[in-house]
Each structure stands twice: as C-alpha cells, then as structure tokens.
C-alpha cells in the first residue's frame, strides 16, 4: 500500500478517522460479517468517500489494526500522567483486551492483508513490549511493582487471558482475572534481593 504524500484536509482527515473508529467497533462486534457499506453508513459518509480513503477492504483492515495498536501503545504514557503506576498498568490491561478483541474480529481479514504482501504485525511485538516496559519501569520506581517481572511475562499473560474473552459473560469475568494478574505483579512488602549488591 503506497501512502498518498499529500496531507489530508481537515474534513477529509476527520472522515478518515471516523471511518477507522467505526470499523474498529464493527470488527470487534461482528468480525468478518462487517460490510464496507455498513461502515460508511454508520460513519455518516457515502461509500465513495470510504473508497477514496481505502481502495480495498484490506486497506481499511490494515489501517484499523495499525490505529488500534498505536492508540493502545500511546495510552501507556497518557495513563502514567494521570494515574499511579500500578493503576495505570491495570487500566492499560483493559485497553489491551479491547485491542485483542478487535484484532480477533479482524483475523480473517488480516490474513488476506498478509496474503497480499503486507505485514501489519511487523512492529507489533516491539511496540507492545515498549509500552509494557514503560509501565513496569514506572511501577518499580514507585515501589508498586515487583522487580522480577519481565515485559514478556505480562504480554504472554494478557494474550492468554484475552483469548478467553469470547462472550459477554467472559468479559464480566475478565475484570476479575485482570485484577488477579495485577495483584500478582504488585510488590507486597520490601523489595526482594536477587543476589549480592
């Protein structure tokens, strides 16, 4: 996919952002049943406007995936500005589950993107690891998170938990499971020494 070098006008940029926002919600809810026509209608634009921004369904899917990933990773710093580090990490976990739900709804369409030669996942792991590292480092510095937690521990745990969030009942239970995970990450008592200092 070749990016258009010309900057978008403000109204065109708003339309594009609205289309991505609506599509993300639709993919999370309805998966592959989502039609481009329904996305355009809910976004309040014509189908021609959608196609001016996204020539194919795959382009829209890739844009949604990248937007959701960037939003999730950027939220780490935003949360740390307004919350204590452990509360920021817990809130970020909720965002991660929402991101995974959207990604799961787009899974078949993402496979088509990959088959077309693009790799939307190429930077995902590095970006997620960087966001988790930022949250863990802030938590350690504040004395609220254990010293022996690796970013991959958190990423794998969250990925595993989010796979179970497939029904509304599971979403209700997910909050309790994330609370349990967060409790395991918190420092209880003085810092542990892992060897001579």
Buried (B, 14 or more C-beta within 10 A) or exposed (E): EEEEEEEEEEEBEEBBBBBBBBBBBBBBEEBEEBEBEBBBBBBEBEEEBBBBBBEBBBBBBBBBBBBBBEBBBEBBEEBBEEBBBBBBBBBBBEBBBBBBBBBBBBEEBBEBBEEEEBEBEEBBEEBBBEBBBBBBBBBBEEEBBBEEBEBEBBBEBBEEBBEEBEEEEBBEEBEEBBEEBBEEBBBEEEEEEEEEE
